[in-house]
Amino acid sequence: MAAGTINTAPTGTPSAVKATLASAYVDLRDQGWAQQYLPDLMEQEAEVFGNRTISGFLAQVGAEEAMSSDQVLWSEQGRLHIQGTGAFTGAGSAAAGKITTVGTTNVRVGDTIVLTGLVGTGAGVTTKCYVTTVDAANAFFNAVPYNAANLDTAYDVDDTVTFFVYGSEYTKGVTGRLEGLEPSFVSLENKPVIIKDLYEVSGSDASAIGWIEVSGEDGQNGYLWYLKASGDTMSRFADYCEMTCIEGELAAGGSGAAGANLGGTEGLFAAITSRGNVMDGGFDFNDAASDSLDTFDLMLKRFDSQGAIEENMMFLNRQVSLSIDDMLASMNSYGGSGTSYGVFNNSEDMALNLGFTGFRRGSYDFYKSDWKYLNDAATRGSISNDVDGVIVPAGVSSVYDQMLGKNMKRPFLHVRYRASQTESRKMKTWVTGSVGAATSDLDAMEVNYLSERCLVTQGANNFFLLKGNELS
């Protein structure tokens, strides 16, 4: 046979059934090597990445609720007691020390305060004082010490100080308070963003029916036609909806996004960074067990200073999760007081089925789980020394909903999506084009996906973001 020619007469005889008969064997070499590019079609898709979806975090820790406006507003209580920071700026009149405050202060004349130096010569020095005058317009007050002639003996000018009010004192026969004190609160807001995606297949490709055996992301098995790609698009879009609530950033004034009329939205990481607790490089669990436990206890002290919520869920990357396991194993007991599964009705089976393991330290229960989003090489798993985990309080919080005008109990994390009686934008999908039910002259089928949503992070002061751990 001449080189480059093709023998069109097959050497085998076709068989009516799938059988390994010598007469039904076709050798490509007899057909000519020009056909060596013909593919060997393997009808089963190779699952080389396992389950590729990363969504599910918000489903475990939050809830979803409809909203009908472009904004969600809520109020959170402020601290009950009065505390602040400032600078000692020297002695004022009548040997009183002058404290210039950072921002506004609710200190009043007659208050008794605990004054402590933070930075400077007087760092660590604590003095009990009585407030004599307050100048709110210029953000300073004067105070005299109980146990010294004046504050110059304790602090130098420009020393940074902190203070809190512990009571008041008045002499006999004088008038009482001259001004009241309004309870403090914080008004917060977030806005939803519109998320879109599209899957498209031409009419010609749609008519060329090809089957492939697949396993879907939700565990379904069987043969699918070209819509397998549509299913992948849907799974990816669901991930985008969750990732937007996790990674979203509000567009600040003057930023490029704001200049393009984009508002952004406040995601979980941004909310914790702005209003919560960020442990940046402070939790290196590769140290000795005692050192690791000490760093863990630093976090418990921060819990005490915030809401002191007893039950918390930890979502960690693989390295930090294993390091905590090693730390707990070295203690020869999970926290020294047994394993707890309180948030799961104290059922170990329920906790383990959800991928959680529980332990107790001090008065706090922790439920630890690996977070695939932080491990996946196509998402946060591709970034080292950035976000290593989050700690989310369990249960619900009570806040004042300014849209409804009443107190509501909601999970600390919940998703708000736009919806009304006639339109729900929680997760919309529709088909356009000329394939199937024709809606336009486009020779293709387009599957459209849309959602409009945002995340509400209530009580962010009780959340922790673990960042930059040097884990080798």
C-alpha positions as MATLAB code, in Angstrom:
seq = 'MAAGTINTAPTGTPSAVKATLASAYVDLRDQGWAQQYLPDLMEQEAEVFGNRTISGFLAQVGAEEAMSSDQVLWSEQGRLHIQGTGAFTGAGSAAAGKITTVGTTNVRVGDTIVLTGLVGTGAGVTTKCYVTTVDAANAFFNAVPYNAANLDTAYDVDDTVTFFVYGSEYTKGVTGRLEGLEPSFVSLENKPVIIKDLYEVSGSDASAIGWIEVSGEDGQNGYLWYLKASGDTMSRFADYCEMTCIEGELAAGGSGAAGANLGGTEGLFAAITSRGNVMDGGFDFNDAASDSLDTFDLMLKRFDSQGAIEENMMFLNRQVSLSIDDMLASMNSYGGSGTSYGVFNNSEDMALNLGFTGFRRGSYDFYKSDWKYLNDAATRGSISNDVDGVIVPAGVSSVYDQMLGKNMKRPFLHVRYRASQTESRKMKTWVTGSVGAATSDLDAMEVNYLSERCLVTQGANNFFLLKGNELS';
ca = [
       0.000    0.000    0.000;
       1.366    3.411   -0.899;
       2.339    5.683    1.938;
      -0.403    8.082    2.909;
      -3.225    6.151    1.251;
      -6.207    4.735    3.071;
      -7.632    1.293    2.454;
     -11.388    1.862    2.534;
     -12.190   -1.836    2.577;
     -12.327   -3.007    6.180;
     -10.531   -6.223    6.964;
     -13.089   -7.372    9.554;
     -16.683   -8.491    9.364;
     -19.059   -6.584   11.662;
     -20.751   -8.540   14.439;
     -24.370   -8.040   15.483;
     -23.397   -8.231   19.157;
     -20.517   -6.940   21.231;
     -18.239   -9.989   21.108;
     -14.477  -10.455   20.888;
     -14.477  -12.398   17.581;
     -11.412  -12.602   15.360;
     -13.568  -11.926   12.314;
     -14.812   -8.651   13.854;
     -11.342   -7.276   14.610;
     -10.198   -4.116   12.819;
      -6.502   -3.255   12.801;
      -5.828    0.452   12.263;
      -2.498   -0.437   10.700;
      -4.356   -2.186    7.865;
      -6.535    0.902    7.466;
      -3.536    3.196    7.143;
      -1.726    5.167    9.830;
      -3.339    8.367    8.602;
      -6.270    7.337   10.791;
      -4.223    7.129   13.967;
      -5.799   10.382   15.187;
      -9.196    8.729   15.549;
     -10.150    9.050   19.234;
     -10.829    6.209   21.586;
     -13.990    7.562   23.227;
     -14.202    6.642   26.879;
     -17.808    7.000   27.844;
     -17.208    7.491   31.562;
     -15.984   10.837   32.805;
     -12.882   10.634   34.994;
     -13.535   12.313   38.362;
     -10.017   13.562   39.025;
     -11.037   16.324   41.459;
     -13.786   14.586   43.432;
     -16.633   16.851   44.501;
     -15.579   20.221   43.092;
     -18.202   22.432   44.756;
     -17.156   24.495   47.779;
     -20.557   25.848   48.865;
     -22.295   24.672   52.021;
     -20.648   26.850   54.675;
     -23.556   29.283   54.950;
     -26.055   26.424   54.925;
     -24.408   25.045   58.073;
     -24.110   28.261   60.057;
     -26.800   30.600   58.764;
     -30.240   31.034   57.264;
     -31.865   32.799   54.330;
     -34.513   35.495   54.431;
     -36.261   37.608   51.794;
     -35.995   41.393   51.574;
     -37.808   43.877   49.344;
     -35.464   46.884   49.287;
     -32.015   47.850   48.051;
     -30.619   47.943   51.568;
     -30.772   46.035   54.830;
     -30.425   48.065   58.037;
     -30.045   46.785   61.583;
     -28.939   48.121   64.960;
     -26.649   46.465   67.468;
     -26.340   47.403   71.112;
     -23.292   49.282   72.293;
     -21.346   48.460   75.425;
     -23.128   49.064   78.704;
     -20.170   50.616   80.505;
     -18.200   53.701   79.531;
     -14.643   53.221   78.354;
     -12.253   55.167   76.189;
      -8.661   56.005   75.279;
      -6.769   59.278   75.056;
      -3.573   61.097   75.963;
      -2.415   62.746   79.164;
      -1.670   66.351   78.223;
      -0.410   67.678   81.566;
      -1.818   69.296   84.663;
      -4.783   71.605   84.307;
      -6.362   73.931   86.827;
      -6.416   72.983   90.529;
      -3.769   70.296   89.933;
      -6.224   68.328   87.809;
      -4.806   66.234   84.999;
      -6.067   66.923   81.500;
      -7.028   63.928   79.388;
      -7.584   64.527   75.694;
      -9.864   61.770   74.441;
      -9.896   59.969   71.108;
     -13.300   60.756   69.610;
     -16.337   61.566   71.702;
     -16.659   60.526   75.336;
     -19.613   60.000   77.656;
     -17.620   60.804   80.786;
     -19.545   63.222   83.080;
     -18.627   65.483   85.961;
     -18.777   63.481   89.177;
     -17.685   60.193   87.597;
     -14.988   58.111   89.251;
     -12.676   56.434   86.765;
      -9.824   53.940   86.574;
      -7.005   55.509   84.552;
      -4.197   53.289   83.198;
      -1.162   54.153   81.110;
      -0.769   52.205   77.864;
       2.227   53.783   76.104;
       4.901   56.029   77.561;
       6.642   56.475   80.909;
       3.418   55.708   82.773;
       2.687   52.481   80.912;
       1.118   49.990   83.298;
       0.470   52.587   86.029;
      -3.156   52.560   87.266;
      -4.698   55.507   89.112;
      -8.215   56.049   90.532;
      -9.488   59.533   89.644;
     -12.452   61.877   90.036;
     -13.699   63.848   86.995;
     -13.937   67.566   87.784;
     -14.734   69.166   84.423;
     -15.714   67.969   80.949;
     -15.296   69.891   77.689;
     -17.174   67.796   75.118;
     -16.690   70.359   72.351;
     -12.908   70.084   72.562;
     -12.881   66.386   73.510;
     -11.103   66.512   76.860;
     -11.819   66.252   80.572;
      -9.955   67.042   83.768;
      -9.558   64.581   86.626;
      -7.860   64.575   90.039;
      -6.304   61.444   91.557;
      -7.454   59.927   94.851;
      -4.053   58.648   95.935;
      -1.657   61.394   94.728;
      -1.346   65.184   94.654;
      -1.671   65.309   90.872;
      -1.343   63.079   87.822;
       2.079   64.476   86.853;
       3.666   62.035   89.294;
       2.179   59.058   87.406;
       2.242   60.067   83.732;
       4.287   62.201   81.370;
       2.821   64.524   78.778;
       1.592   62.657   75.678;
       1.438   59.285   77.463;
      -1.346   57.174   75.941;
      -3.927   56.190   78.554;
      -7.135   54.207   78.788;
      -9.973   54.743   81.252;
     -13.339   53.378   82.305;
     -16.030   54.679   84.669;
     -16.626   52.620   87.804;
     -19.017   54.889   89.719;
     -19.514   58.438   91.021;
     -19.167   60.502   94.204;
     -20.891   63.629   95.538;
     -20.536   65.703   98.686;
     -23.425   66.403  101.035;
     -26.131   68.869  100.078;
     -25.278   69.298   96.375;
     -27.413   68.770   93.308;
     -27.352   65.490   91.452;
     -26.487   64.711   87.858;
     -26.761   67.648   85.481;
     -27.076   65.505   82.334;
     -28.405   62.109   81.447;
     -26.689   59.367   79.484;
     -28.354   57.848   76.439;
     -27.784   54.147   75.739;
     -25.378   53.683   72.860;
     -26.068   51.602   69.783;
     -24.514   51.019   66.383;
     -26.520   51.274   63.170;
     -25.211   49.001   60.405;
     -26.180   48.337   56.828;
     -25.397   46.206   53.807;
     -26.649   46.037   50.248;
     -27.268   43.132   47.891;
     -25.376   42.684   44.632;
     -26.652   41.156   41.413;
     -24.793   38.004   40.374;
     -25.183   36.549   36.876;
     -23.915   33.663   34.756;
     -24.721   32.102   31.389;
     -24.462   28.724   29.686;
     -24.768   28.584   25.890;
     -24.842   25.748   23.349;
     -25.391   26.223   19.615;
     -28.283   24.588   17.803;
     -25.895   22.438   15.745;
     -24.168   21.099   18.856;
     -27.516   20.509   20.507;
     -28.604   18.343   17.552;
     -25.439   16.227   17.703;
     -26.527   14.025   20.554;
     -23.623   12.694   22.561;
     -23.929   10.742   25.765;
     -21.453   10.443   28.605;
     -21.685    8.613   31.907;
     -21.130   11.016   34.758;
     -21.435   11.467   38.495;
     -22.910   14.850   39.361;
     -21.749   17.044   42.233;
     -24.815   16.087   44.282;
     -24.181   12.355   43.969;
     -26.474   11.618   40.995;
     -25.226    9.019   38.503;
     -26.191    8.145   34.937;
     -25.902    9.257   31.311;
     -26.223   12.908   30.369;
     -26.431   14.642   27.010;
     -24.754   18.023   26.288;
     -26.506   19.544   29.369;
     -23.726   18.089   31.522;
     -21.941   21.391   30.934;
     -25.085   23.226   32.010;
     -25.057   21.291   35.265;
     -21.442   22.326   35.852;
     -22.382   25.957   35.193;
     -25.191   25.727   37.742;
     -22.864   24.239   40.366;
     -20.281   26.938   39.707;
     -22.929   29.674   39.938;
     -24.121   28.343   43.314;
     -20.512   28.551   44.489;
     -20.255   32.126   43.190;
     -23.332   33.111   45.195;
     -21.721   31.854   48.406;
     -18.236   33.120   47.596;
     -19.651   36.609   46.973;
     -21.132   36.587   50.480;
     -17.767   35.441   51.856;
     -15.350   37.639   49.878;
     -17.492   40.700   49.048;
     -16.122   44.223   49.590;
     -17.974   47.525   49.699;
     -16.752   50.010   47.118;
     -15.068   52.866   48.992;
     -15.269   56.431   47.762;
     -12.708   57.171   45.097;
     -12.008   53.508   44.312;
     -12.082   52.179   40.789;
     -15.220   50.134   41.468;
     -17.050   53.181   42.866;
     -16.072   55.149   39.778;
     -17.714   52.431   37.659;
     -20.979   52.870   39.643;
     -20.458   49.595   41.506;
     -21.417   49.537   45.163;
     -20.113   46.132   46.214;
     -21.314   44.293   49.290;
     -19.798   43.536   52.686;
     -18.805   39.881   52.857;
     -17.903   37.814   55.888;
     -14.145   38.453   55.764;
     -14.650   42.217   55.342;
     -17.155   42.365   58.226;
     -14.814   40.530   60.616;
     -11.856   42.664   59.542;
     -13.857   45.851   60.119;
     -15.834   44.997   63.246;
     -14.499   41.715   64.582;
     -11.281   40.104   65.775;
      -8.350   39.340   63.484;
      -5.629   37.020   64.772;
      -2.821   37.892   62.368;
       0.129   35.521   62.718;
      -0.584   34.921   66.387;
      -1.659   31.291   66.266;
       1.304   29.182   65.315;
       0.159   25.739   66.429;
       3.436   24.173   65.359;
       5.027   25.244   68.621;
       5.231   22.992   71.639;
       1.849   21.900   72.976;
       2.086   24.187   76.000;
       2.925   27.181   73.794;
       0.080   26.356   71.421;
      -2.341   26.132   74.314;
      -1.148   29.501   75.598;
      -1.843   31.120   72.240;
      -5.261   29.460   72.159;
      -5.994   30.854   75.621;
      -5.238   34.355   74.339;
      -8.247   33.930   72.112;
     -10.368   32.869   75.093;
      -9.456   36.109   76.838;
     -10.740   37.991   73.818;
     -13.942   35.935   74.001;
     -14.333   37.064   77.611;
     -14.005   40.715   76.617;
     -16.661   40.381   73.899;
     -19.987   38.557   74.071;
     -18.633   35.474   75.881;
     -20.781   33.215   73.690;
     -20.272   29.708   74.982;
     -20.581   27.661   71.783;
     -18.529   28.425   68.675;
     -17.823   26.694   65.368;
     -14.342   26.676   63.845;
     -13.952   26.363   60.045;
     -10.265   25.823   59.300;
      -7.857   24.920   56.556;
      -6.119   21.559   56.721;
      -2.879   22.719   58.333;
      -4.442   24.592   61.233;
      -7.015   21.844   61.749;
      -4.332   19.170   62.052;
      -2.226   21.400   64.290;
      -5.129   21.831   66.697;
      -5.660   18.064   66.633;
      -2.009   17.589   67.583;
      -2.326   20.178   70.350;
      -5.392   18.475   71.820;
      -3.877   15.001   71.480;
      -0.785   16.122   73.388;
      -3.032   17.140   76.268;
      -4.238   13.508   76.369;
      -7.813   14.771   76.586;
     -10.005   17.061   74.549;
      -9.690   20.170   76.673;
      -9.306   18.292   79.935;
     -13.021   18.033   80.694;
     -14.313   15.585   78.127;
     -15.831   15.993   74.695;
     -18.927   18.152   74.271;
     -21.481   18.267   71.459;
     -23.993   20.627   73.056;
     -24.925   22.559   69.912;
     -25.865   19.240   68.250;
     -28.257   18.150   71.045;
     -25.188   16.583   72.664;
     -25.247   13.881   69.987;
     -21.800   12.728   68.915;
     -23.252   11.008   65.840;
     -24.916   14.215   64.667;
     -21.726   16.225   65.135;
     -19.543   13.681   63.361;
     -22.003   13.301   60.476;
     -21.655   17.029   59.834;
     -17.881   16.754   59.953;
     -17.459   18.389   63.363;
     -15.380   17.329   66.320;
     -15.968   19.011   69.642;
     -13.793   19.988   72.583;
     -14.082   22.260   75.587;
     -11.601   24.748   76.985;
     -12.458   26.845   80.012;
     -16.151   27.719   79.756;
     -16.241   27.518   75.941;
     -17.247   24.700   73.611;
     -15.683   24.525   70.143;
     -16.815   22.449   67.168;
     -14.100   22.104   64.569;
     -14.529   21.308   60.876;
     -12.348   21.495   57.765;
     -13.544   24.136   55.300;
     -13.080   23.009   51.715;
     -13.076   26.607   50.471;
      -9.789   27.193   52.314;
      -8.246   23.989   50.941;
      -9.355   23.928   47.289;
      -6.472   24.777   44.946;
      -8.812   26.780   42.713;
      -9.978   29.066   45.560;
      -8.391   30.085   48.881;
      -6.251   26.957   48.914;
      -4.050   28.611   46.293;
      -3.115   31.455   48.690;
      -0.629   30.762   51.483;
      -0.408   32.659   54.770;
      -3.667   34.516   54.237;
      -6.968   33.280   55.685;
      -6.456   30.121   57.729;
      -9.912   29.893   59.286;
     -12.886   31.610   60.860;
     -14.593   31.125   64.206;
     -18.340   31.702   64.135;
     -20.616   31.873   67.197;
     -23.445   29.368   67.316;
     -27.050   30.274   68.052;
     -28.938   33.503   67.389;
     -28.668   37.156   68.345;
     -31.372   39.728   69.069;
     -31.171   42.939   67.022;
     -33.494   45.789   66.125;
     -34.582   45.522   62.500;
     -35.104   49.078   61.259;
     -37.129   47.926   58.261;
     -39.608   45.931   60.371;
     -39.438   48.274   63.350;
     -39.053   45.603   66.042;
     -36.551   43.331   67.735;
     -35.844   40.092   65.906;
     -33.876   36.980   66.776;
     -31.785   35.779   63.859;
     -28.664   33.664   63.321;
     -25.441   35.625   63.587;
     -24.991   34.928   59.870;
     -27.868   34.980   57.426;
     -28.320   35.699   53.741;
     -30.807   38.313   52.524;
     -32.103   38.011   48.956;
     -34.445   40.263   46.970;
     -37.993   38.952   46.645;
     -41.589   40.118   46.436;
     -44.966   38.502   45.852;
     -44.361   38.479   42.111;
     -40.580   38.119   41.801;
     -38.004   36.082   43.689;
     -34.340   36.727   42.927;
     -32.985   34.129   45.324;
     -31.911   31.859   42.466;
     -33.443   32.535   39.041;
     -32.862   30.494   35.896;
     -34.499   30.777   32.472;
     -33.870   29.560   28.908;
     -33.746   31.757   25.788;
     -32.876   31.143   22.128;
     -34.315   29.038   19.297;
     -33.471   25.546   20.603;
     -36.486   23.772   22.023;
     -39.136   26.371   22.881;
     -37.995   29.195   20.600;
     -37.949   32.679   22.171;
     -35.621   34.482   19.731;
     -33.854   34.059   16.384;
     -30.579   33.107   18.098;
     -29.421   29.719   16.781;
     -28.474   28.534   20.251;
     -29.853   27.729   23.652;
     -28.881   30.084   26.473;
     -29.437   29.123   30.115;
     -29.376   32.267   32.257;
     -28.672   32.372   35.990;
     -29.268   35.316   38.332;
     -29.296   36.030   42.060;
     -29.431   39.225   44.115;
     -28.262   38.794   47.683;
     -26.042   39.938   50.538;
     -24.797   38.591   53.849;
     -25.770   40.056   57.222;
     -23.037   39.552   59.829;
     -24.569   40.353   63.205;
     -22.392   40.696   66.272;
     -19.140   40.639   64.297;
     -17.292   41.406   67.552;
     -17.856   37.730   68.438;
     -16.245   36.445   65.208;
     -12.572   35.606   64.700;
     -10.568   35.610   61.502;
      -7.345   33.583   61.649;
      -4.756   34.948   59.233;
      -1.111   34.601   58.315;
      -0.189   31.628   60.446;
       3.331   30.546   59.657;
       2.774   26.814   59.363;
       5.588   24.745   58.001;
];
